[in-house]
């Protein structure tokens, strides 16, 4: 904690000890008003964000479901499953790592 900060707090404490009851009430009232405003703004921002999230989630709900079917084909090198339509025009599965050039030693 810096020395400047300590002096600042000491000056504020002295000022508050010398203020009248009316001044104290006015200061607290002003502080409360600012606090209420900040809480209302935060609440409004959160409400706006919830509305935005709700709209986005409603948009995503309308996405139609698509299925590629079962993974019924088996890679001849690794035994990995893939979909029948993942083959190229020459009926070869091309997603295999290194197309079988790498062999696992078991």
N, C-alpha and C positions, 0 to 999 in steps of 0.2 A: 504494500500500500504506500503510495507516495505521500510525501510531506505536504504537498500542495492540496491533495485530497483531504487530508486531516484538517488543515486550516480552513478549507471550504466548509466542511461539516461543522467545525467549531463556530464559525461566523453564523451559519444558518441556525444553529442551536441558540446562540445569543439573541439573534433577531426574533426567534419564536418565543423566547422567554420574556421578551420585552413587549410583545404585541398584546393588544387588548382582546377580550373575549369576542367582540364583534369581528375584529381582524382575523382571529383564528377561525371563526365560523365561515367568514367569506373565503378564506384561503382553502379550507376543506371543501366548501361548496363548489368552488371553481375546480378543484382537483377531482371531486366526484363527478362533475359534469363532463370533464375530459375523459375520465374512466368509463362513464356510461356510453359516451360517443364511441370510444375505441372498442368496447365490447359489442355495441350494436353493429359497427362496421365489420368486425371479425365475424359476427353471426351472419351478417348479410353476405359476406364473401364465401362463407362455408355453405350457405344455402344456394348461392349461385353455382358453386362447384358441384354440389349434389345434383342440382338440376341438369348441369352439363353432363355429369356422369350418367344420369338416368337416361338422357337422350341418346348418348353413345351406346348404352347397353340395349336400348330398344332397337337401335339400328342393327346391332349385331344379332339380335334375336331373329330378325327377318332373313338371315342368310340360309339359303336352302342347303340341306344336307347332301353330300355326295360321297359315294362309296366306290372304291376301286375294286371291291370284291375281296376274295380271300387271297392271301399270299400262298399260292399253291405250287409255284415253280421253285426248283432247287438249283443253286449254283453248283456246277460240276466240279469246281475247284475247292470251294470252302464249305459247301453245304448250306449257304445262306439262303433264306427264303426271299422271293421277289414275286411281283405280279406278272401275270402272263403278258400283259401289254407293255412291259418294260424292255422288251427285246427290240433290236433294230430290224431293218428290212431283211437282213440275212438270218433272222431268227436267232441271233446271238445276244446274250445278256452282256451289256457293256459296262456295267457299274462295278464289276469285280475288281478288287485292288490288283493292279498290274496284270490284269487279264490272265491270271494263273502263272505268271513268271516268278512269283514268290511262293514257295512251298513251305508249309508248316511241318516241322519235324515233330512227330508225336511219339 
